[in-house]
Amino acid sequence: MEKRCQTRPDWQVKKSVEDDWWYWFPVMMGICTRDEIAHANYEQIQIFNEVAKQKLELTRGSESIDG
């Protein structure tokens, strides 16, 4: 018989992502891959996050101009 994958409740998944926001934010913004950030040092992670933050700000700015 096949073993089924156990899943966590949605709130636990959401909390896990929020706790590791510094890791997921640049990945979600397309600045780096999971592998790149997993092997980055602290300074590189800070840079990835700053670039992701600036990309988000630029994207929001272009939406307000177009919208």
N, CA and C atoms as a LAMMPS dump frame, in Angstrom:
ITEM: TIMESTEP
0
ITEM: NUMBER OF ATOMS
201
ITEM: BOX BOUNDS ff ff ff
-5.0000000000000000e+02 5.0000000000000000e+02
-5.0000000000000000e+02 5.0000000000000000e+02
-5.0000000000000000e+02 5.0000000000000000e+02
ITEM: ATOMS id mol type element x y z
1 1 1 N 0.84 -1.186 0
2 1 2 C 0 0 0
3 1 3 C 0.886 1.251 0
4 2 1 N 0.461 2.218 -0.729
5 2 2 C 1.217 3.453 -0.893
6 2 3 C 1.053 4.368 0.317
7 3 1 N 2.189 4.894 0.819
8 3 2 C 2.114 5.847 1.933
9 3 3 C 1.72 7.213 1.395
10 4 1 N 0.867 7.878 2.105
11 4 2 C 0.433 9.217 1.689
12 4 3 C 1.324 10.276 2.313
13 5 1 N 1.502 11.313 1.581
14 5 2 C 2.276 12.464 2.037
15 5 3 C 1.477 13.2 3.108
16 6 1 N 2.12 13.502 4.198
17 6 2 C 1.428 14.296 5.21
18 6 3 C 1.644 15.767 4.908
19 7 1 N 0.614 16.535 5.061
20 7 2 C 0.717 17.976 4.851
21 7 3 C 0.505 18.68 6.181
22 8 1 N 1.026 19.892 6.238
23 8 2 C 0.845 20.709 7.435
24 8 3 C -0.365 21.614 7.222
25 9 1 N -0.965 22.056 8.307
26 9 2 C -2.067 23.014 8.174
27 9 3 C -1.583 24.298 7.497
28 10 1 N -2.483 24.982 6.809
29 10 2 C -2.145 26.206 6.081
30 10 3 C -1.456 27.237 6.967
31 11 1 N -1.915 27.387 8.202
32 11 2 C -1.327 28.407 9.071
33 11 3 C 0.136 28.095 9.383
34 12 1 N 0.492 26.798 9.469
35 12 2 C 1.889 26.442 9.727
36 12 3 C 2.769 26.733 8.513
37 13 1 N 2.244 26.487 7.332
38 13 2 C 2.988 26.773 6.106
39 13 3 C 3.198 28.275 5.988
40 14 1 N 2.134 29.046 6.229
41 14 2 C 2.219 30.506 6.142
42 14 3 C 3.234 31.041 7.156
43 15 1 N 3.207 30.521 8.368
44 15 2 C 4.149 30.962 9.398
45 15 3 C 5.59 30.619 9.005
46 16 1 N 5.781 29.459 8.425
47 16 2 C 7.117 29.052 7.991
48 16 3 C 7.672 30.01 6.942
49 17 1 N 6.838 30.394 5.983
50 17 2 C 7.267 31.341 4.945
51 17 3 C 7.538 32.71 5.559
52 18 1 N 6.656 33.169 6.445
53 18 2 C 6.847 34.469 7.085
54 18 3 C 8.116 34.483 7.94
55 19 1 N 8.409 33.385 8.629
56 19 2 C 9.611 33.308 9.459
57 19 3 C 10.887 33.355 8.611
58 20 1 N 10.806 32.843 7.383
59 20 2 C 11.957 32.821 6.479
60 20 3 C 11.789 33.804 5.325
61 21 1 N 11.131 34.928 5.595
62 21 2 C 10.856 35.918 4.556
63 21 3 C 12.126 36.412 3.877
64 22 1 N 13.182 36.582 4.65
65 22 2 C 14.472 37.025 4.107
66 22 3 C 14.962 36.067 3.036
67 23 1 N 14.585 34.81 3.118
68 23 2 C 14.992 33.791 2.153
69 23 3 C 14.064 33.791 0.944
70 24 1 N 12.765 33.828 1.175
71 24 2 C 11.786 33.672 0.093
72 24 3 C 11.552 34.937 -0.717
73 25 1 N 11.678 36.108 -0.138
74 25 2 C 11.365 37.359 -0.826
75 25 3 C 12.151 37.536 -2.122
76 26 1 N 13.484 37.448 -2.121
77 26 2 C 14.205 37.613 -3.386
78 26 3 C 13.923 36.491 -4.388
79 27 1 N 13.616 35.301 -3.884
80 27 2 C 13.275 34.193 -4.783
81 27 3 C 11.941 34.481 -5.466
82 28 1 N 10.945 34.92 -4.688
83 28 2 C 9.629 35.23 -5.257
84 28 3 C 9.696 36.39 -6.244
85 29 1 N 10.6 37.334 -5.996
86 29 2 C 10.725 38.493 -6.876
87 29 3 C 11.563 38.184 -8.118
88 30 1 N 12.106 36.969 -8.204
89 30 2 C 12.872 36.569 -9.375
90 30 3 C 14.29 37.114 -9.391
91 31 1 N 14.785 37.537 -8.248
92 31 2 C 16.135 38.098 -8.152
93 31 3 C 17.178 36.986 -8.126
94 32 1 N 16.85 35.889 -7.487
95 32 2 C 17.775 34.767 -7.407
96 32 3 C 16.976 33.465 -7.315
97 33 1 N 17.682 32.361 -7.419
98 33 2 C 17.048 31.056 -7.282
99 33 3 C 17.19 30.564 -5.849
100 34 1 N 16.453 29.524 -5.511
101 34 2 C 16.579 28.932 -4.183
102 34 3 C 18.002 28.444 -3.951
103 35 1 N 18.596 27.866 -4.972
104 35 2 C 19.959 27.356 -4.846
105 35 3 C 20.957 28.491 -4.62
106 36 1 N 20.774 29.6 -5.337
107 36 2 C 21.685 30.741 -5.176
108 36 3 C 21.62 31.306 -3.76
109 37 1 N 20.426 31.456 -3.237
110 37 2 C 20.327 32.045 -1.896
111 37 3 C 20.748 31.048 -0.817
112 38 1 N 20.573 29.769 -1.073
113 38 2 C 20.99 28.752 -0.107
114 38 3 C 22.513 28.739 0.054
115 39 1 N 23.232 29.141 -0.984
116 39 2 C 24.69 29.137 -0.932
117 39 3 C 25.29 30.539 -0.742
118 40 1 N 24.449 31.528 -0.555
119 40 2 C 24.922 32.909 -0.407
120 40 3 C 25.375 33.171 1.025
121 41 1 N 26.322 34.101 1.149
122 41 2 C 26.7 34.535 2.492
123 41 3 C 25.739 35.645 2.929
124 42 1 N 25.9 36.106 4.169
125 42 2 C 24.953 37.072 4.716
126 42 3 C 24.917 38.37 3.912
127 43 1 N 26.07 38.849 3.493
128 43 2 C 26.118 40.092 2.717
129 43 3 C 25.393 39.929 1.378
130 44 1 N 25.578 38.8 0.722
131 44 2 C 24.892 38.558 -0.542
132 44 3 C 23.378 38.483 -0.35
133 45 1 N 22.955 37.871 0.749
134 45 2 C 21.518 37.791 1.052
135 45 3 C 20.946 39.188 1.267
136 46 1 N 21.697 40.041 1.955
137 46 2 C 21.249 41.426 2.153
138 46 3 C 21.094 42.126 0.806
139 47 1 N 22.032 41.916 -0.082
140 47 2 C 21.968 42.548 -1.407
141 47 3 C 20.77 42.014 -2.192
142 48 1 N 20.571 40.692 -2.19
143 48 2 C 19.413 40.109 -2.871
144 48 3 C 18.117 40.729 -2.358
145 49 1 N 18.01 40.876 -1.045
146 49 2 C 16.799 41.432 -0.455
147 49 3 C 16.614 42.903 -0.818
148 50 1 N 17.683 43.667 -0.838
149 50 2 C 17.577 45.083 -1.202
150 50 3 C 17.161 45.236 -2.662
151 51 1 N 17.732 44.423 -3.535
152 51 2 C 17.362 44.491 -4.949
153 51 3 C 15.896 44.085 -5.119
154 52 1 N 15.464 43.067 -4.397
155 52 2 C 14.059 42.642 -4.463
156 52 3 C 13.133 43.754 -3.974
157 53 1 N 13.548 44.427 -2.902
158 53 2 C 12.757 45.539 -2.359
159 53 3 C 12.644 46.67 -3.381
160 54 1 N 13.759 47.006 -4.019
161 54 2 C 13.729 48.077 -5.023
162 54 3 C 12.894 47.67 -6.236
163 55 1 N 12.973 46.41 -6.631
164 55 2 C 12.154 45.931 -7.748
165 55 3 C 10.669 46.059 -7.413
166 56 1 N 10.305 45.695 -6.189
167 56 2 C 8.918 45.812 -5.755
168 56 3 C 8.457 47.267 -5.789
169 57 1 N 9.302 48.171 -5.308
170 57 2 C 8.961 49.599 -5.312
171 57 3 C 8.793 50.121 -6.739
172 58 1 N 9.676 49.718 -7.639
173 58 2 C 9.567 50.136 -9.038
174 58 3 C 8.304 49.582 -9.689
175 59 1 N 7.984 48.338 -9.375
176 59 2 C 6.787 47.708 -9.929
177 59 3 C 5.534 48.407 -9.427
178 60 1 N 5.49 48.704 -8.158
179 60 2 C 4.332 49.418 -7.6
180 60 3 C 4.203 50.806 -8.219
181 61 1 N 5.333 51.465 -8.436
182 61 2 C 5.309 52.799 -9.032
183 61 3 C 4.775 52.77 -10.449
184 62 1 N 5.159 51.769 -11.229
185 62 2 C 4.686 51.689 -12.619
186 62 3 C 3.215 51.314 -12.662
187 63 1 N 2.733 50.569 -11.672
188 63 2 C 1.312 50.229 -11.627
189 63 3 C 0.478 51.473 -11.341
190 64 1 N 0.949 52.332 -10.448
191 64 2 C 0.18 53.529 -10.128
192 64 3 C 0.159 54.51 -11.307
193 65 1 N 1.214 54.537 -12.093
194 65 2 C 1.254 55.41 -13.267
195 65 3 C 0.312 54.885 -14.353
196 66 1 N 0.325 53.551 -14.544
197 66 2 C -0.516 52.957 -15.574
198 66 3 C -1.97 52.851 -15.138
199 67 1 N -2.19 52.735 -13.832
200 67 2 C -3.533 52.452 -13.336
201 67 3 C -4.33 53.603 -13.1
